[in-house]
Amino acid sequence: MKYLHFTKAFAFLAVVSALFTACDKKDKIDPIGDRGQTIVKVIAGGTPGMKALAIDFVNTPTRIVTADIRRDVPNNAELMKPMTVTVKDDSAMVTAAGYDHLDPSWYTLVTGNGVTKVGGQGGTYTVTFAPGEFAKPIEIIIPDATVLDPSLNYGLGFKILSSDLGKVTTNDALVVTIGAKNKYDGVYLLKGHHNRVPNNFPYEEEVHMVTTGASSVRMYWPAAGAFGHPIGVAAGTSWYGAAISPEFTFNPSTDLLSEVHNAGGPTPIVMAVPPAAPVSYYDEATKSMYLYVYSFTGARKDFSKRGWNNNLTYIGQRYSPGYFKKKSCF
C-alpha cells in the first residue's frame, strides 16, 4: 500500500489553529448603572457571533437554550418597564456561515415564557420582557436527536431587528450550531503502535471520535483531514489512507467494545480478543479508550502482524468552535 506521510509539525499547527479558533470572546453583563440608555443584545453575539452546542444522540426530548437575549439598563426604573424585542430567524446567515439549517420539523419552540414566533424558517420571534426581567432565553425542544446526521453541525440564526425601548448594539447577530453526540464522542489523544514492521514506530496523535450511531464512533484524523487511522514509520507519522477507517461500536451497558468494522473500504478490520490482546473497552470514569483491533488481507489474519494497540485519552468536546464546524469538513 502507498503510505501518505504527515509530520508532527503539521499536526501541531493544526492543534494550535483549532485552539485559537476555539477561543470564545466572553460577553459581560453590565450591572445597573447610570449610562442613560437601555442596551439590547444577544449573548455571544457579533456580526455574527458563533455558539456551539452538543446534544446527546438519543430519541428522547432534549431542551436547549439557543439564543439568550439581554437588556442592560441604566437604572432600576428602566428595568421595571416592560419591553418587546423583535428577533429574526436568519436562515441566510446560517447558509452564509456554511451550515445546514436545522429543519423546523425537528424541533419546537418553547412558548409560555414571553417568546413567540410567527412563520417557520425565516420567520420572526417576539421576545417580551416583563418588569424586572433582564434576560430572556429562546429555547427549543428536539424530540428525537437521532434524526440528525451526527457527522454534521446544524445551524440556527438569530438577528435582533428592533426594540421598543432600547438601543440595539452591534452584538445583535448569532449563529448557533447544534450537533448530536453519544458519550464516546470527543477529541482524544491517541497513543499506540502498529504491529507491522516497518510501520511499528509509536504514534501520538490527536484524533476525533465522531458519533455514527447510538453507541458507535468513527475515528477522524485531523492531520490527514479525513477519517482514517495513523501508523508509525520512523519518527514521522503516516497511514494506509482513507480506505482503512475503523468504526467502533460499544455495548452501552458494559462499555466493552462489541464490534469494529472498516467504514472506509473492503479490507476487514476486526476486534482482537484475549489471549492475543487485552480486552477493548471504554472507561467512563476517566473517559479513556483501550482499543485492540487488526486488519487482514490474504493469509495475514493475525493481530501480532497487523494489530493496532491504542490508548485514547479524552481532551474535550468535539463540538467546540473550530472542530468540524461546517459540512464541508467531510
C-alpha positions as a Markdown table, in Angstrom:
| # | Residue | x | y | z |
|---|---|---|---|---|
| 1 | Met | 0.0 | 0.0 | 0.0 |
| 2 | Lys | 1.1 | 3.6 | -0.6 |
| 3 | Tyr | 2.0 | 5.4 | 2.6 |
| 4 | Leu | 1.0 | 9.1 | 2.9 |
| 5 | His | 3.2 | 10.9 | 5.4 |
| 6 | Phe | 2.3 | 13.7 | 7.7 |
| 7 | Thr | 4.8 | 15.4 | 10.0 |
| 8 | Lys | 4.4 | 16.2 | 13.7 |
| 9 | Ala | 4.8 | 19.8 | 12.9 |
| 10 | Phe | 1.8 | 19.8 | 10.7 |
| 11 | Ala | -0.3 | 18.1 | 13.4 |
| 12 | Phe | 1.0 | 20.7 | 16.0 |
| 13 | Leu | 0.0 | 23.6 | 13.8 |
| 14 | Ala | -3.5 | 22.1 | 13.3 |
| 15 | Val | -4.0 | 21.8 | 17.0 |
| 16 | Val | -2.8 | 25.4 | 17.6 |
| 17 | Ser | -5.1 | 26.7 | 14.9 |
| 18 | Ala | -8.0 | 24.8 | 16.4 |
| 19 | Leu | -7.3 | 26.2 | 19.8 |
| 20 | Phe | -7.1 | 29.8 | 18.6 |
| 21 | Thr | -10.3 | 29.3 | 16.7 |
| 22 | Ala | -12.0 | 27.8 | 19.8 |
| 23 | Cys | -11.3 | 30.9 | 21.9 |
| 24 | Asp | -14.7 | 32.4 | 22.5 |
| 25 | Lys | -15.0 | 36.1 | 23.5 |
| 26 | Lys | -16.7 | 36.2 | 26.8 |
| 27 | Asp | -19.8 | 38.5 | 27.0 |
| 28 | Lys | -20.0 | 40.5 | 30.2 |
| 29 | Ile | -23.4 | 41.5 | 31.6 |
| 30 | Asp | -23.2 | 45.2 | 32.6 |
| 31 | Pro | -24.5 | 46.0 | 36.1 |
| 32 | Ile | -27.3 | 48.5 | 36.5 |
| 33 | Gly | -25.6 | 51.9 | 36.4 |
| 34 | Asp | -26.4 | 55.4 | 35.1 |
| 35 | Arg | -25.4 | 55.2 | 31.4 |
| 36 | Gly | -28.6 | 56.8 | 30.2 |
| 37 | Gln | -29.9 | 54.3 | 27.7 |
| 38 | Thr | -31.1 | 50.6 | 27.7 |
| 39 | Ile | -28.9 | 48.4 | 25.5 |
| 40 | Val | -30.3 | 45.3 | 23.9 |
| 41 | Lys | -28.0 | 42.4 | 22.8 |
| 42 | Val | -27.7 | 38.7 | 22.3 |
| 43 | Ile | -25.1 | 36.9 | 24.4 |
| 44 | Ala | -22.1 | 35.8 | 22.4 |
| 45 | Gly | -23.4 | 38.0 | 19.6 |
| 46 | Gly | -21.4 | 39.7 | 16.9 |
| 47 | Thr | -21.6 | 40.2 | 13.2 |
| 48 | Pro | -22.4 | 37.4 | 13.6 |
| 49 | Gly | -21.1 | 35.7 | 16.8 |
| 50 | Met | -20.8 | 31.9 | 17.0 |
| 51 | Lys | -22.0 | 29.5 | 19.6 |
| 52 | Ala | -21.6 | 25.7 | 19.5 |
| 53 | Leu | -23.9 | 23.2 | 21.3 |
| 54 | Ala | -23.8 | 19.4 | 21.6 |
| 55 | Ile | -26.7 | 17.2 | 22.4 |
| 56 | Asp | -27.0 | 13.5 | 23.2 |
| 57 | Phe | -27.7 | 11.3 | 20.2 |
| 58 | Val | -30.9 | 9.9 | 21.8 |
| 59 | Asn | -34.6 | 9.5 | 20.8 |
| 60 | Thr | -35.9 | 11.3 | 23.9 |
| 61 | Pro | -36.7 | 15.0 | 24.1 |
| 62 | Thr | -33.8 | 17.4 | 24.6 |
| 63 | Arg | -34.5 | 21.0 | 25.7 |
| 64 | Ile | -31.8 | 23.6 | 25.0 |
| 65 | Val | -31.3 | 27.3 | 25.1 |
| 66 | Thr | -30.3 | 28.6 | 21.7 |
| 67 | Ala | -30.1 | 32.4 | 22.0 |
| 68 | Asp | -30.1 | 34.5 | 25.2 |
| 69 | Ile | -31.5 | 38.0 | 24.7 |
| 70 | Arg | -30.4 | 40.5 | 27.3 |
| 71 | Arg | -31.1 | 44.1 | 28.2 |
| 72 | Asp | -28.6 | 46.3 | 30.1 |
| 73 | Val | -30.5 | 49.1 | 31.8 |
| 74 | Pro | -29.2 | 52.4 | 33.1 |
| 75 | Asn | -31.3 | 52.3 | 36.3 |
| 76 | Asn | -33.9 | 50.4 | 38.2 |
| 77 | Ala | -36.8 | 52.5 | 36.8 |
| 78 | Glu | -36.0 | 51.3 | 33.3 |
| 79 | Leu | -35.7 | 47.7 | 34.4 |
| 80 | Met | -39.2 | 47.9 | 35.7 |
| 81 | Lys | -40.6 | 48.8 | 32.3 |
| 82 | Pro | -41.9 | 46.0 | 30.0 |
| 83 | Met | -40.1 | 45.8 | 26.7 |
| 84 | Thr | -40.6 | 44.0 | 23.4 |
| 85 | Val | -37.7 | 42.9 | 21.2 |
| 86 | Thr | -38.2 | 41.5 | 17.6 |
| 87 | Val | -35.7 | 38.9 | 16.5 |
| 88 | Lys | -35.4 | 37.4 | 13.0 |
| 89 | Asp | -34.8 | 33.7 | 12.4 |
| 90 | Asp | -32.0 | 34.5 | 9.9 |
| 91 | Ser | -31.6 | 31.4 | 7.8 |
| 92 | Ala | -29.5 | 33.3 | 5.2 |
| 93 | Met | -26.9 | 34.0 | 7.9 |
| 94 | Val | -26.7 | 30.2 | 8.6 |
| 95 | Thr | -26.2 | 29.4 | 4.9 |
| 96 | Ala | -23.5 | 32.1 | 4.6 |
| 97 | Ala | -21.7 | 30.6 | 7.6 |
| 98 | Gly | -21.6 | 27.2 | 5.7 |
| 99 | Tyr | -24.1 | 25.2 | 7.8 |
| 100 | Asp | -27.3 | 23.3 | 7.0 |
| 101 | His | -30.3 | 25.0 | 8.7 |
| 102 | Leu | -31.8 | 22.9 | 11.5 |
| 103 | Asp | -35.0 | 21.5 | 9.9 |
| 104 | Pro | -38.1 | 23.2 | 11.6 |
| 105 | Ser | -39.8 | 19.8 | 11.7 |
| 106 | Trp | -37.1 | 18.5 | 14.0 |
| 107 | Tyr | -37.8 | 20.9 | 16.9 |
| 108 | Thr | -40.4 | 23.0 | 18.6 |
| 109 | Leu | -40.2 | 26.4 | 20.2 |
| 110 | Val | -40.8 | 26.6 | 24.0 |
| 111 | Thr | -43.6 | 29.1 | 24.5 |
| 112 | Gly | -45.3 | 30.5 | 27.5 |
| 113 | Asn | -42.2 | 32.3 | 28.7 |
| 114 | Gly | -42.6 | 35.5 | 26.8 |
| 115 | Val | -41.3 | 34.2 | 23.5 |
| 116 | Thr | -43.5 | 33.6 | 20.4 |
| 117 | Lys | -42.8 | 33.2 | 16.7 |
| 118 | Val | -44.6 | 34.0 | 13.5 |
| 119 | Gly | -43.6 | 32.0 | 10.4 |
| 120 | Gly | -41.4 | 29.0 | 10.1 |
| 121 | Gln | -37.8 | 29.1 | 8.8 |
| 122 | Gly | -37.0 | 32.7 | 8.2 |
| 123 | Gly | -39.8 | 34.0 | 10.5 |
| 124 | Thr | -39.6 | 36.3 | 13.4 |
| 125 | Tyr | -39.6 | 35.9 | 17.2 |
| 126 | Thr | -41.3 | 38.3 | 19.6 |
| 127 | Val | -39.4 | 38.4 | 22.9 |
| 128 | Thr | -41.3 | 40.2 | 25.7 |
| 129 | Phe | -39.6 | 41.3 | 28.9 |
| 130 | Ala | -41.8 | 41.6 | 31.9 |
| 131 | Pro | -41.0 | 44.3 | 34.5 |
| 132 | Gly | -37.8 | 43.3 | 36.4 |
| 133 | Glu | -36.6 | 40.8 | 33.7 |
| 134 | Phe | -33.2 | 41.5 | 32.1 |
| 135 | Ala | -32.7 | 38.1 | 30.4 |
| 136 | Lys | -34.9 | 36.1 | 28.1 |
| 137 | Pro | -33.8 | 32.8 | 26.6 |
| 138 | Ile | -35.1 | 31.4 | 23.3 |
| 139 | Glu | -35.5 | 27.7 | 24.0 |
| 140 | Ile | -36.3 | 24.8 | 21.7 |
| 141 | Ile | -37.1 | 21.1 | 22.3 |
| 142 | Ile | -35.7 | 18.5 | 19.9 |
| 143 | Pro | -38.0 | 15.4 | 20.4 |
| 144 | Asp | -35.6 | 12.9 | 18.7 |
| 145 | Ala | -32.0 | 13.8 | 18.1 |
| 146 | Thr | -31.4 | 10.6 | 16.1 |
| 147 | Val | -32.9 | 12.4 | 13.1 |
| 148 | Leu | -29.7 | 14.5 | 13.0 |
| 149 | Asp | -26.7 | 13.4 | 11.0 |
| 150 | Pro | -24.1 | 13.2 | 13.7 |
| 151 | Ser | -21.3 | 14.0 | 11.3 |
| 152 | Leu | -22.8 | 17.4 | 10.7 |
| 153 | Asn | -23.4 | 20.6 | 12.7 |
| 154 | Tyr | -26.8 | 22.2 | 12.0 |
| 155 | Gly | -27.3 | 26.0 | 12.4 |
| 156 | Leu | -29.9 | 28.4 | 13.7 |
| 157 | Gly | -29.5 | 32.2 | 13.1 |
| 158 | Phe | -30.8 | 35.0 | 15.3 |
| 159 | Lys | -30.7 | 38.7 | 14.3 |
| 160 | Ile | -32.2 | 41.4 | 16.6 |
| 161 | Leu | -34.2 | 43.7 | 14.4 |
| 162 | Ser | -35.7 | 46.2 | 16.8 |
| 163 | Ser | -36.7 | 47.1 | 20.4 |
| 164 | Asp | -39.5 | 49.3 | 21.5 |
| 165 | Leu | -37.4 | 50.8 | 24.4 |
| 166 | Gly | -33.7 | 50.1 | 24.0 |
| 167 | Lys | -30.9 | 50.6 | 21.5 |
| 168 | Val | -29.7 | 47.5 | 19.6 |
| 169 | Thr | -26.0 | 47.1 | 19.9 |
| 170 | Thr | -23.6 | 45.7 | 17.3 |
| 171 | Asn | -23.7 | 42.4 | 19.2 |
| 172 | Asp | -27.0 | 41.7 | 17.5 |
| 173 | Ala | -26.4 | 38.6 | 15.5 |
| 174 | Leu | -25.7 | 35.0 | 16.4 |
| 175 | Val | -25.3 | 31.6 | 14.6 |
| 176 | Val | -25.9 | 28.7 | 16.9 |
| 177 | Thr | -24.6 | 25.3 | 15.8 |
| 178 | Ile | -26.1 | 22.1 | 17.1 |
| 179 | Gly | -24.5 | 18.6 | 16.8 |
| 180 | Ala | -25.6 | 15.2 | 18.1 |
| 181 | Lys | -23.2 | 13.0 | 20.0 |
| 182 | Asn | -23.0 | 9.9 | 22.2 |
| 183 | Lys | -20.9 | 9.6 | 25.3 |
| 184 | Tyr | -18.0 | 8.2 | 23.4 |
| 185 | Asp | -17.8 | 11.2 | 21.1 |
| 186 | Gly | -15.0 | 13.7 | 21.6 |
| 187 | Val | -11.4 | 14.8 | 20.9 |
| 188 | Tyr | -8.8 | 12.3 | 22.1 |
| 189 | Leu | -5.0 | 12.0 | 22.4 |
| 190 | Leu | -4.2 | 8.7 | 20.7 |
| 191 | Lys | -1.1 | 6.8 | 21.7 |
| 192 | Gly | -0.1 | 3.5 | 20.4 |
| 193 | His | 1.8 | 1.4 | 17.8 |
| 194 | His | 1.0 | -0.8 | 14.9 |
| 195 | Asn | 2.2 | -4.5 | 14.9 |
| 196 | Arg | 3.7 | -4.4 | 11.4 |
| 197 | Val | 7.3 | -3.8 | 10.6 |
| 198 | Pro | 8.4 | -1.2 | 9.5 |
| 199 | Asn | 5.2 | 0.7 | 10.5 |
| 200 | Asn | 5.5 | -0.1 | 14.2 |
| 201 | Phe | 7.1 | 3.1 | 15.4 |
| 202 | Pro | 5.0 | 4.6 | 18.2 |
| 203 | Tyr | 2.5 | 7.3 | 17.2 |
| 204 | Glu | 0.9 | 10.1 | 19.3 |
| 205 | Glu | -1.8 | 12.0 | 17.5 |
| 206 | Glu | -5.0 | 14.0 | 18.1 |
| 207 | Val | -8.0 | 12.2 | 16.8 |
| 208 | His | -11.7 | 12.8 | 16.9 |
| 209 | Met | -14.2 | 10.0 | 17.7 |
| 210 | Val | -17.3 | 11.0 | 15.7 |
| 211 | Thr | -20.8 | 9.7 | 16.6 |
| 212 | Thr | -22.2 | 7.5 | 13.9 |
| 213 | Gly | -24.9 | 5.8 | 16.0 |
| 214 | Ala | -26.3 | 5.4 | 19.5 |
| 215 | Ser | -23.1 | 3.7 | 20.7 |
| 216 | Ser | -20.8 | 3.9 | 17.7 |
| 217 | Val | -18.0 | 6.3 | 16.8 |
| 218 | Arg | -15.7 | 6.6 | 13.8 |
| 219 | Met | -12.1 | 7.8 | 14.0 |
| 220 | Tyr | -11.2 | 11.0 | 12.2 |
| 221 | Trp | -7.6 | 12.2 | 12.0 |
| 222 | Pro | -7.3 | 16.0 | 11.6 |
| 223 | Ala | -3.7 | 15.8 | 10.5 |
| 224 | Ala | -4.8 | 13.8 | 7.5 |
| 225 | Gly | -8.0 | 15.8 | 7.0 |
| 226 | Ala | -10.1 | 12.6 | 6.7 |
| 227 | Phe | -11.4 | 9.5 | 8.5 |
| 228 | Gly | -8.6 | 7.0 | 9.0 |
| 229 | His | -6.1 | 5.5 | 11.4 |
| 230 | Pro | -2.4 | 6.5 | 11.9 |
| 231 | Ile | 0.5 | 4.2 | 11.8 |
| 232 | Gly | 4.2 | 4.9 | 12.7 |
| 233 | Val | 7.1 | 5.0 | 10.3 |
| 234 | Ala | 10.4 | 6.1 | 11.9 |
| 235 | Ala | 10.0 | 9.5 | 13.6 |
| 236 | Gly | 7.1 | 10.6 | 11.4 |
| 237 | Thr | 3.5 | 9.5 | 11.1 |
| 238 | Ser | 1.7 | 8.0 | 8.2 |
| 239 | Trp | -1.4 | 6.0 | 7.4 |
| 240 | Tyr | -2.7 | 3.5 | 4.9 |
| 241 | Gly | -5.1 | 6.1 | 3.5 |
| 242 | Ala | -8.9 | 6.7 | 3.9 |
| 243 | Ala | -9.6 | 3.1 | 2.8 |
| 244 | Ile | -8.6 | 1.9 | 6.3 |
| 245 | Ser | -11.1 | 3.7 | 8.5 |
| 246 | Pro | -12.3 | 1.9 | 11.7 |
| 247 | Glu | -15.7 | 2.4 | 13.2 |
| 248 | Phe | -16.1 | 1.2 | 16.8 |
| 249 | Thr | -19.3 | 0.0 | 18.5 |
| 250 | Phe | -19.6 | -0.3 | 22.2 |
| 251 | Asn | -22.0 | -2.2 | 24.4 |
| 252 | Pro | -23.7 | 0.8 | 26.2 |
| 253 | Ser | -24.4 | -1.3 | 29.3 |
| 254 | Thr | -20.8 | -2.5 | 29.9 |
| 255 | Asp | -18.8 | -0.1 | 27.7 |
| 256 | Leu | -16.9 | -3.1 | 26.3 |
| 257 | Leu | -16.1 | -2.9 | 22.6 |
| 258 | Ser | -18.6 | -5.2 | 20.9 |
| 259 | Glu | -17.8 | -4.7 | 17.2 |
| 260 | Val | -15.4 | -2.9 | 14.9 |
| 261 | His | -15.5 | -2.7 | 11.1 |
| 262 | Asn | -13.9 | -0.9 | 8.3 |
| 263 | Ala | -16.1 | 2.0 | 7.2 |
| 264 | Gly | -13.7 | 3.1 | 4.5 |
| 265 | Gly | -13.2 | 0.1 | 2.2 |
| 266 | Pro | -13.4 | -3.7 | 1.7 |
| 267 | Thr | -10.4 | -4.7 | 3.8 |
| 268 | Pro | -11.7 | -6.2 | 7.0 |
| 269 | Ile | -10.9 | -4.7 | 10.4 |
| 270 | Val | -11.8 | -6.9 | 13.4 |
| 271 | Met | -11.6 | -6.8 | 17.2 |
| 272 | Ala | -8.7 | -8.6 | 18.8 |
| 273 | Val | -9.6 | -10.8 | 21.8 |
| 274 | Pro | -7.6 | -12.5 | 24.6 |
| 275 | Pro | -5.0 | -14.0 | 24.7 |
| 276 | Ala | -3.9 | -12.3 | 21.5 |
| 277 | Ala | -4.6 | -8.9 | 23.0 |
| 278 | Pro | -6.2 | -7.3 | 26.1 |
| 279 | Val | -10.0 | -6.6 | 26.3 |
| 280 | Ser | -11.0 | -3.5 | 24.4 |
| 281 | Tyr | -13.3 | -1.1 | 26.4 |
| 282 | Tyr | -14.2 | 2.5 | 27.3 |
| 283 | Asp | -13.5 | 3.7 | 30.8 |
| 284 | Glu | -16.3 | 6.2 | 31.6 |
| 285 | Ala | -14.6 | 7.3 | 34.9 |
| 286 | Thr | -11.5 | 8.6 | 33.0 |
| 287 | Lys | -13.1 | 8.9 | 29.5 |
| 288 | Ser | -10.3 | 6.8 | 28.2 |
| 289 | Met | -10.5 | 4.1 | 25.5 |
| 290 | Tyr | -8.4 | 1.0 | 25.1 |
| 291 | Leu | -8.8 | -0.5 | 21.7 |
| 292 | Tyr | -7.1 | -3.5 | 20.2 |
| 293 | Val | -8.0 | -4.2 | 16.6 |
| 294 | Tyr | -6.4 | -5.5 | 13.4 |
| 295 | Ser | -6.8 | -5.6 | 9.7 |
| 296 | Phe | -6.1 | -8.5 | 7.5 |
| 297 | Thr | -5.6 | -9.3 | 3.8 |
| 298 | Gly | -4.9 | -12.7 | 2.3 |
| 299 | Ala | -3.3 | -15.1 | 4.8 |
| 300 | Arg | -2.1 | -12.4 | 7.2 |
| 301 | Lys | -5.0 | -12.7 | 9.7 |
| 302 | Asp | -3.1 | -12.2 | 12.9 |
| 303 | Phe | -3.1 | -9.4 | 15.5 |
| 304 | Ser | 0.6 | -9.8 | 16.0 |
| 305 | Lys | 1.3 | -8.9 | 12.4 |
| 306 | Arg | -1.4 | -6.2 | 11.6 |
| 307 | Gly | -2.7 | -5.1 | 15.0 |
| 308 | Trp | -3.2 | -1.6 | 16.5 |
| 309 | Asn | -2.6 | -1.1 | 20.2 |
| 310 | Asn | -4.4 | 2.0 | 21.1 |
| 311 | Asn | -4.8 | 4.1 | 24.3 |
| 312 | Leu | -7.0 | 7.2 | 23.8 |
| 313 | Thr | -7.2 | 9.9 | 26.5 |
| 314 | Tyr | -10.1 | 12.4 | 26.4 |
| 315 | Ile | -9.2 | 16.0 | 25.6 |
| 316 | Gly | -12.5 | 17.7 | 25.2 |
| 317 | Gln | -15.7 | 18.1 | 23.3 |
| 318 | Arg | -15.6 | 17.8 | 19.5 |
| 319 | Tyr | -18.3 | 20.5 | 19.1 |
| 320 | Ser | -16.1 | 23.4 | 20.2 |
| 321 | Pro | -15.7 | 26.1 | 17.6 |
| 322 | Gly | -13.0 | 25.0 | 15.2 |
| 323 | Tyr | -13.9 | 21.3 | 15.4 |
| 324 | Phe | -15.9 | 20.1 | 12.4 |
| 325 | Lys | -17.7 | 23.3 | 12.1 |
| 326 | Lys | -19.0 | 23.0 | 8.6 |
| 327 | Lys | -20.4 | 20.3 | 6.5 |
| 328 | Ser | -17.6 | 20.7 | 4.0 |
| 329 | Cys | -15.2 | 19.2 | 6.6 |
| 330 | Phe | -16.3 | 15.7 | 5.4 |
